[in-house]
Structures are given as C-alpha cells and as structure tokens.
Amino acid sequence: MSIEVVIPVIGQNIKKAKITDWLKKVGDTVEAGEPLLLVEAEKVSMEVESPGKGILARILVPEKEEAPVGSVVAIVAESGEEIGDDSCDNKNSNSFDNDVVAEKAKGESIASGEKGERHIVIIGGGSGGYVAAIRAAQLGAQVTLVEKKALGGTCLHTGCMPTKAYLAKASVLEKLKKSSVFKNRENVTVDMEELAAVKDTAIVELEYGISTLLSDNGITVIKGTAVLQENVKVSIEPDEGQRFEVDADNVIIATGARPVILPGVEVDGQAIHTTDTIWNLRSIPKKILIVGTGAVGVEFACIFNALGSAVTLIEAMPEIMPFLDSEISKSLGESLENRGIEIMTATKILSAQKEEKKVKAVISGEKGDFVADVDMILMAIGRVPVTRGLNLESCGVKLEKGAIAVNSRMETDAPGIYAVGDVVGGVMLAHAAFMEADVAVENIMGGYREAHYPKVPNCIYSFPEVGAIGMTEEDARIKYDDVSVGRFPIYANGKARVSGETEGMVKILSDMSTGEILGAHILCEHATELIGEFALGITAEATVEEVANTLKAHPTLSESLAEAAMALSGLAIHLPPKN
C-alpha cells in the first residue's frame, strides 16, 4: 500500500513551504522516520521524514518550488508496487485550503453543513477533548463536544490544577518555616477553608475560560453522555432533552481515566481517599499514609509534610518513582526523607479498615506484615482508562491492556474514529493529551502528523521539583555505545545560593559521536519551568555545544543548564577542574 508524503504543519500562520532539497531520489529505499527532503518557510527550515518504509516511487514537487501545507509531494510505495500516473493528479486532495480555513474559523453558524464540510464529534471535554475541539474549529470543521461532567476534566478539577494550588501555598509555608530571617515562623498556621476556597475560585475561573473559548470558536457543547454507533454515528443523550443521533464524519474519543482502587481498600471519601475525593478535606491529618510514589503520591507527600502531617509514603517497586533516571530518583528520595517523610519501598498495602477515628492499614514489606494506625490514607497508585459504556467493541474499536489502541496518528482500528488523552494509556499527562489532540485533528483535516513521545517533558512538582525529557541514563547506555554525562550541582549556582534553594542538580546525557542531546534531568527549585529549555533544544535538534554556548542572564538558575553542558567536556566555569 502506497504512503503519501506531505508538507507538515510548520507554524500556525504558515500556508506554504519551499522544497529546498530532495535528500533521496526516485527508486531509493527509505526507512520510516528517515529524512526525505528539506523545506523552508518564513526563515524556518526543517526536515520532512518518511512516514513509512518502502521505495520512493514518485516525486510530485521538484526542488525550488513551493507547495501548500498539507499537500502531497511524494509517494512511498512497497517494494514491487505499481504507482499509476494518476497518483499526482490529486496531489493536493488532502491539503488544507488555508484561506478557506481562516474564513471558516471566524465563528460562523455551526448548523449542519454551514461551517465546514467535516463534522467532528468529540466525546469528553478534558485536556485532550477541549483542545481537539478548538483546533478542529480553527481548521474549519463543524464541532460537537459532549461532556457528562465538567469542562476541563481531571486535570482541572481533581488533578494538575488543584494540586498546584495547594503546592504553591505549601511551598510558601515550608520556605517560611525553614528561613532564619523570619521571627515567630513556627507559629504560622494554614486556614484550610481559605486554601480550599482559593483552589475552588481558580478552578471556576479556568473552567469559565475554557467554556468561553469553546463558545468563541463556534463549538456546540452538550452536557450529557455519548455512545458510539456503527458507521461513525454517535447517540447523544443530553442531561436536558431527548436522545438523538448524529452522523459524524469523524469521532475523537477523549474520555480520560479514573483512579485505580485496590481490593481490600474501600474508599469512603472521609478517611480513605483517592485524588478524586481528597479535595473535600477541611482539616490536616496528624498521620497520613500515601500509597504510590508516582508524581501524584510524591506531590501530596510534599503538601501534607509542609502542612504539618506525619507522612508515610509506600511503594511496591524497589525504588520510588521508578520511571525517573535512577540518580535523580535516589536524590529526590533523600531530599524527601530529609524533610521528615518516611519512605518504604518494596512495600504493599493489603487492606485498610476504618475504626472509630483511626484507619488500620495492613502493610506487607521486606520485614513482613504489620499494621499501621493512621488518620488518613490516600490511594495514589495510578489511573485506568475510562472505556465502559462507549460501545467500542461493536464499532470495531480495539482495546490493549484496558486502553484504546491507536497508531501514531491517533487512529483506532475503526475507520474515522480517533482517540486521545488518558483513554489511550501510555503517557498520561495533560500536555501529552494536548499534542495528541493536535495530531488527531490535523490528520482528520487532511494533514499528516504523528505523535512523538520522546519530546514530551515529564514534570513532578515536588520539593524540590523534577523536570525530565528524553532518555534516562540507564536507557541511553543500552541503546548508545558512547554516552557522555554532564552534571552540575545546584549549590554551585549563584542564584540558588542567595535564594537558599541549593538542593539538586542538572544532568545532561549526550551521544559523544554526534553531540545529540539524548536526555535531560533537572532536580531543583523551578525545574518544571527550566525543562522547557531542553524541550525546545531537543525539538530544534540542538547539540550540547549549542546549549553550552547559549548565553544566560546572570544570576539565574538557567545558568546551570549551560554549565551542565560545559561539564560534558570538563569546561564548566563554576566547578573545580577534573583530575
């Protein structure tokens, strides 16, 4: 089966690109992901990679000519496959008509057939769903978004945003109490009612913002439930009104995920919580047991520790945050323990039972089984995709390990049906859902784009924070022969020293033969902001030398990034010379 090579989306307002060089000629064998051509648009140059493996069968647009974004410029065929002469007659059939798109994205009436020829129904209004809706409307589609709870999904209501509201205040309290320049700092207390009110106000404002954006983009939002039918039909049952069916051209499933509940642990929303129920808390528990050391578990451990709780954090794996670079994970664990957080690895919770005002948890660890008496338990062991009630099987949508199976274009096995966000499993992060939403919509609207997860940064808003992107050192040494590691301790950074936030390091992994950045890992104050520099660097294919030569303002924490890059060659300015 032949594969079309298209001009990718280069920038939001870029309509055409000039082909400056063909890197392959007709008849050459190409691999998936291998660069085929170079394009240039408004001083932006980039490589266009082959979307699949095969033979470069036809070049439809020669060098030095321009082609619209989304247009087909070449055909890659399987070995021995014949490509007829008519393959170039419709070479721009999948292209965006950007002028038409611009007109149709101005918020015209969205009655059937009046806004765009393509009607997309999106099930779920969380991070993936609402972003997909807005992008689809911008590209000229008629969009219907169905959400049964509240716009913004888990991230806004029980995940990213409320935890950051609590972490922001907990961080202020922690810094205040450990600083010697403030008197009577030990007597500062937290008003939990006011803290909850601040969080609630922010959520209401952000949800209103999403609702306004959807309205401004001419998107129909229906509060209710949606069920897939055959032939890309969707049955919608509004909270108010009668059930009806929609003949969609495409469907995007973005139903998210829910917390994992273990057998033997009954969540009551009072003494035993998940991240969905913890937000009703109006007092600080004296002792809390947190099960799971993913980002959520560690962030809540930092929150309650700063608020004054005695925190025990348990993890079934041999080390905390096993998905992180092991050096960073170990350093973070030491930092948490120095704050007074008890960490038990290779430990599981077997059962939990509420007794009067306490909770008895039966725990199994390296030293055998024992009972822990605590005031509260928080289950933070991950989330599972929400797929029930969608009628997936009868529509040909397959599941893998409980998640909707998709390819790199976010397509399911059912023609016309896509899925994005937590419901596809894998990288369950809001910004990953943003990317997947863009990928799905651009493919629906005639472009060609693939999700690329190595470029997705991972952030933990702990004390101190963690920002990571790319490979861990362990993975890099398996794949590459000559891996170089550059480290720069945060205590050697001037801004960190005067701020009193000296914990952590910057760590860069590089392929010595090419200077390619394989991974970057930051443990320090504001690491979740700093990692964006490496995300840009990796996306732009910057070398470690270019990172080292990028001048940073002084004094800033960002200087540590350049110092770590210089440390790869032993040239860091603020480190003693290597022996």
N, C-alpha and C positions, 0 to 999 in steps of 0.2 A: 504494500500500500504506500503510495507516494505521500510525502510530507511537504507542506508549504513553508518556505522561509519568508518571514515578513519583517518589515521595518518596525521595531518595537516602539513603545511609547517612551520618548526621550525626556520630555518635560511637559508640564501642564498646558502650555500655550504653543508648543512647537507642533506645526502641522506637516512639515515636510523635512526630509533629510537628504543629503547628497551622498552618494556612494563614492568614496574616495579611492578605495582599493578592493579588489576581489582577491582574497588570500588563497582561494582554491580555483581550479579550472574545471570545466565540464569533463566528466569522466573520472575525477578524483574520488577516492574513497574517503568518507568523512565519518567521524565518531560523534555521538551525542555530546553536546557541550563544546565541541571543537570550533574555534573561531573561523567563520566563513568570509566575512567582509568587514570593512571599516566604513562607518558612516559619520557624517559631520552635520551638525545643525546649530546655528547661532553660537559658534565657537565651542560647542560641546562635541567631543569626539568619543566614539565608543565602538567596541567590537560587537558584532552580531554573531551569536553562536548557532550551530546547527541544532535544530530541535530533536533530531533523531539520527540514527546510524543508517548509512546507505551510500549511494553513489550520487554525486552532484550531477543530476541529469540535465537540468536546464538553468541558464542564467537569463532572466527576463528583463533586467535593467542593467545596462552596461555602466562601467566606471564613468565618473564625472557627471552623471545625470542624477536628477532629483526624483524622489518617489514619495508619495503621501505616507504619513504614519499609518501603519496597519496594512499597507499594501503588500502583495506577494511579489517578491523579487527573484525567487529561485525555487526550484523543485528538487528535493532529495528523494530518490527512489530506491527501492530494494534492488539488490543485485539481480539483473536479468529482467526487470520490469520494464515494459514499454510505456513511454510517455508520449501521448499523441500531440500533434501540433496545436491542438486547440487548448492545451494547458495554459498558454499565455493569453488567450483571447479574453479570459475573465480574470486577469491577474489582479485586478483591484476589487474583485467582488466582495472581499472581506474587509476592505479598508473602511476607516472612519471617514465620513464626509464632515470634516471639522466645521465648515461654515454652517452646515445644517444643524450639527450638534450644538453649536453655540447658540443658534436661534431657538432650538427646542429645549435648551436648558434654562430658559429665562422664566419658567414658571407658568407656562400656558395651562389651559384647562386639561385635566388628566382623564376626562371622559374617554371611554374606549375608542381608540382609533384617532384621537385628536392630538395626543402627544407621543410621537414616535411610532414606528411600526412594530416595535417589540414590547411586549408586556411581560414584566418580570414580577413574580410573586415571591416575597421573602418571608420565611417563617422564622420569627424570632427577632426581637429588637434590641439585642445586646450589642457588644462591641463589634462583632462581625456583621450583624444584621443591619444596624443603622448606617454603618459606613458603606456597606454594599448598596443600600437604598440611595444614599446621597450620590455616590459615584455613578450609579446607573442613571439617575435623573440628570446628572451633569452631561452624560454621554447621549442623552436624548431618549431614553426609554420611558415608557409608562410604568410606574412602580406602585405596587400594593404591598404594604408591610403589615403583617399580622403578629401581634404580641399579646399574650394572655395575661401578663403581669404588669411590669412597668418598664418603660423605655430605659435603656442603659444596662440592663441585665445584671449579672453577678458582679461585674467589675464596679459598677457604680453603686449598687445598693448593699452588697454584703462582702465585697472583695477589695479591689485596689483602693478605691477612694476612701471608704470609712477607715480602713487600717492606716492609711497615710494621715488622715485627720488625727487619729489617736497617737500615731508615732510622732507627729510634729510636736504635740504638746508634751508627750513623754520625754522627748529629746530635750526640750527646754528644761523640764524638771530635773533630768539627770545631770545636765550641764550645770545647772544652778547649784545642785547639792554637792557636786564634787569640786566646785570652784572655791578657792580660799578667799577670794576678794569680796564675797557677799557675807554679811553678818546675818545670824539667825536663819540661815538657809535650811537648817534641819527641821524647822517648824512649818515649812511651806507644804500645803496640802492641795489636793485636787478636788474640785467640785464636779462629781461625776454627772450630775444632772446637766450642768452647763456644758461639759465636754460633749455629752450626747446631743445637746441642742445645737452646738456648733457644727457637729458632724451632720445632723439632720438638715440644717439650713443649707449647707454646701451641697448636699445631695439633691434637695429640692431645686436649687438654682441650676445645677448641672442638668437635671432631667428636663427642666423647662427649656434650657438651651438646646438640647437635642430635639425636643418637640418643635421648637421654633425653626430650627434648621430643616427639619423634615417638611414642615409646612411651607417654608420659603422656597423649597425645591419642588413644590407641587406634588408631594408624595401622599398617597392615600394611606392613612394609618387606621387600622381596625383593631380594637381591643377585643380579643376573643381567641378561639382556637382554630387551627387549620389542619386538615388531613389530606394527604396525597391521594389522588385517584389515578387511574390509568390514563395514558396519553397526555401527560403533563397537565392534568386538570387538578384543581385544588378545591376541596369542600371547606367553606369558611362558615363558622358559627359565631357570630358576634355576641358579646355579652348582652347587647340590646338589639333585638331584631331577629329576623328569621334566617335560618341557614340557607346558603346559596352556593353555587358552584361558579368557578372562574376557569375559563380556557386560557391558560398561560402559554407563552412561548418558552419560558424558562422558569424554573423554580430554584431558589437558593435556600437551603436548609441551614439555619443558624440557631438551633435550639439550646446550645450550651451544654452545661454539665451540672451535676449535683454532688454534694459531699458523700464520701464513702462512709457507710455505717458498718461496724464490725459486729459479728454475732456475739452475744453476751453483754453488749453495751447498749442500753436503751436511752436514747437522747430524750430528755424531758424539757429542755429549754429553761431549766431552773438551776440545776446543779451539774447536769451533764449536757454539754453544748457541742454544736458544730459551728462553723463560721456563719451559718445562716441564722442561728439563734442567739449568738453571744452578744448581739448589739442591744438586747433589752436589759443588759446589766446596768445596775444603778449603784452598786457598791463594790468595793475592792476586796476580793477574797484573800484571806490570810495565806492559804496554801492552795496552789493550783498545779494540777498535773496536765501537761500538754503532750499529746500523743502524736508523734510525727515531727521530723526535722526538715521538712521542705521549707520553702520560703514562708508559707503561712505560719507554720509552727514556730519558726525562729523569730519572726516578726512579733508574734503575740508574746513570746517569751520575753522579748525586749520591752514590750509595752508594760506587761504586768510586773516585771522586775523593777522598772523605773517607777511604777506607781506604788511599789512597796510590798508586793506579794512575794512569798517564798515560792520560787518556780522550780519544778522538776520537769525536765524535758527528756522523753524516752524515744528511742529509735530502734527499729527492728534490725537495721543493717549494722555492719561493724563500725561504721563511722557516720557522723552527721553529714547531711547534705551530700550524699554520695555522687550526685550529678556534677558537683563542682570539681575543679582542679584540686587534687588531694592536699597540696601545700596550702592553698587558700582555705580549704575546709578545716584543716588542722589549726591554722592560725585563728580562724573565726571561733572555733570551739574553745580555744584557750582564752580568747577575749571574753566570751560569754561566761566561762567559769570564773574568770577574774572579777566579773560583775556579781558573782554570787549565784548564778544559775547552775543548778545541779543537772548534769547530763549523764544519762545511762544509755549506752549503745548495746546492740545485740540483745535488746530487751523488748518484750511484747506485753500488751495488756490482754488478759484472758477474760476478765469480766469486771463489771462495775455495778454496785448496788447502793442506792441512797438509803441511809439510816439516820433518821431524825435530821440533824443539821450537818451531818458529815456524809462523805461518799467513801465507801470502801472499795478500793480497786485491787484486784488480784493481778499481780505482775510476775512475769517469768523472765529471769535474766540469767547471766552467766553463773550467778551464785545460787540458782534455784528459784523456787516460787516464794513470794512474800506478799503481805498485804500492806497497802499504803492508805493511810487516812488523810484525806484532803477535803477542802471546802468545795472544790470545783474541778471538773475535768473538761478539757477542750479536745475534741477529736479533730485532728488536722492531718489526716493520712492520705489526702488526695481527693480527686473528684472523678466521676464516671460520666460519660456522655448521656444526654437525655434523648432517647430514641423511641420510647414507648408511645403508642397511640398515633404514630405518623403514617401507619400502613405502608411501611417501607418495602416489606417483602413482596407484596402483591404488585408493587410498581417496579420491581427489579433493582432496588437499591440494596446493595450488599453491605454486610457488617463484617468487620475484622476485629476480634477481641473487644466486642461491645461498641466499637466506634464505626461511623460511616466510612467506608473505604472510598478514597478518592485518589486520582492521579495528581501529578504535579501542576495540572491546570485546574485543579479543584473539581474535576468532573467525577460524578459517580458512574456506576455501570449502567444506569438508566439514562437514555438519551434525553438531553435537555435539562437534567437535574444536577445541580451542583450542591456542595456543602462546604461550610467554612466555620472556623472557630473551634471551641472546645468539643463540639459534637464529632469532629474528625479525629479526636485524640491527639497523640503526638505532643507538640509544643503548645501547652495550654496557657498562653499568655495573651493579654488583650492586644498588644501590638502585633503579635503574630496573626491574630484574627483580622486586624486592620489590613495587613499585607494580603492575606488570603482573600479577603473581600475584594480588594482591588484586582487581584489576579482573576478571580471568577468573573467579575463584571467585564473586565477588558476582553476576556476570551468570549464571553457571550456576545459582546458588541462588535466582534469581528477582528479583534487584535490577537496577538499571540504572546502570552506571558506565563511564566512558571514560578511557583513558589520556591524560594531558595532559603532554606532554614539555617545554613551556616552563618548567614548575615544577620540573624535575629539575636539581639543582645538579651542577656539574662540579668535581671536585677533583683537583689534582695535588700530590703530597706531595714536592715538590722543595725545594731550599734556595735561596731562601725558597719557601714554599708558594703555591699559587694556588687560589682559590675563585671560581667564577663561576656566575651564573644569569641566565637571560633573554637578551636580545639583545646582540650586540656593537654598538659604536658604528657600525661600517660598515653593519650590517643595519638598525639603528634609523633612520639617516638616509635610507635608501632608502624605508622604509615610512612615516615620520612627517615632517611638514613642519617642525615646530619642536621640535628635540631639544636639551635642555639637559644639560650635563655638569658634574658636581661632582667635584672631585678633592681629596684630602687626602693629603699625603706622610707616610709613617710616621715619618720622622725628626722631625716636629713633635709626635709623641705622647710624653707623659712616660714611660709605662711602657716604650715601645720604647727611649727614650734611656737609661734607667737599666739596662735589660737588655742593651744593646749590640746590639740587633737592629733596625737602623734602615732596612733596605732595603725598598723597595716603596711602594705607595700603595693607597688605596681610591678607587674610581671608580664613580659612580652616573650612570645615564642616565635622564632623565625627559622625559615629554611635557609641555611647558610649559603647554599649554592645560588640562590636567586634573590635573597633579601625579602622574600614574601613574608608578610605577617600571617602566621598560622593561627594565632590566638592571643588574646589579651585578657588579663585578670587583674582587677583592682579591688583592694580591701582598704577602705579608708572613709573618712567623712566625705560625703558628696560623691562617692564612687558611681552612683547611679546616674549622675549628670556627666561625669568625666568619661564614662564608657562610650558616650555618643561620639567622641572624637575618634575612637578606634573603629566604631561602626562606619563612620564616614571614610576613614582611611582604608578599611577593607573593601568597602563598596567601590571606592575610586582606585583600588589596586595599588595603593601607596606602598612603598618599601619602608623598611625600618630606617634607612638612611634619610628618607624624606621626613619621617616623623622626627628624627633626631635634629634635623636642620630647620624644623619649623619653630620660629621664634615665638616664645610665650611671654605674656606680660608678667612682670615681677612686682610684688610677690603674689603668686597664685599656686594652687595645688596642681594646676595643669602642667607646671614646670616638671613635675615628677614623671609625666609621660615621656617627655623628651629625654630626661635623664635615664630612664629605664632603657630607651632605645640606644642611647650612647653607651650604656653599660654593656650592651651586647659585644662591643668591641673594646671594652675596658677604658672608655674615654669619658665616663661620667664625671662632671666637674665637681660635684659635691659628695664624692665618695673617695676614700683613700685608694691609691693605686694597688692593683693586684700584684701579689708576689710573683 
